[in-house]
Amino acid sequence: MDIVWVVSAMQVLLFIIERGGYPVCADRFSRLGYRVIIERSMRKALALLKSASPDVVVAEFNFGPRYGDRISNLEPLFARIETGFRATRVIALADAEYWHHLDTLRKRFPIFDTLMHPVTEDRLVDCVNRAAQP
């Protein structure tokens, strides 16, 4: 049974799913009063930010040498949020092996919460509901 949170005026929930491996449960979030948007690339999600103005973003933390001088895939997201979407709360999902790299990112950017894989549907719903509260 879901805890009923007061979600004001159809809050927007953006999932940025680059790899997957966790429950999105879009129908459940819709029933809870969220407008759910799913994007499969960070580039497209960044372009979508202006028109969607999400209240909560759920994004995977991906680390690796392909990001060059950045720690991960999330820096461009935080840069965009800092320039015009400061009320947006970000929940980062990460593998245990990259947890220490995520801690470095947490020192630089305001991550609302982090969840370590495997992420259950109930944990994700609870975290999003907390992030959506004023």
C-alpha positions, 0 to 999 in steps of 0.5 A: 500500500502506498503512503499518500503524499500531497503532491501539489499541481501535478509535479513533474518527475524526470527519469534519465535512464542511460543504462537501466536496471532499476524499476521506473514504475511510471504507472505507480508514479502517475497514480500518485499524481506525478507527470512522468517523463522518461529520457534515454540520454543525458543530452536529450534530457538537458534539452528537455529541462527548459520545457519540462521544468522537472520538480524531481530528477532521477538519474543514474551515476555513470563513472568512467574515463569516457567523461574526460575531465568530468567525474561522471555523466551528471556534471552537465545536469547539475550545471544546467540545474544551477543556472535556472532550476535550483528548486529541482531535486536530484536523486542519483542511483549508483553501483557500489563500486562507484560510491566513493566517486559519487561522494566526490560529486556530492561535495560539489553539487546538491544531490537530494539523495542517493540510492545504491543498486539494487534499487527497489520500487518501494525505496524509489517511490519513498525517495521521490515522494520525500524529494517532492515535498516542499 
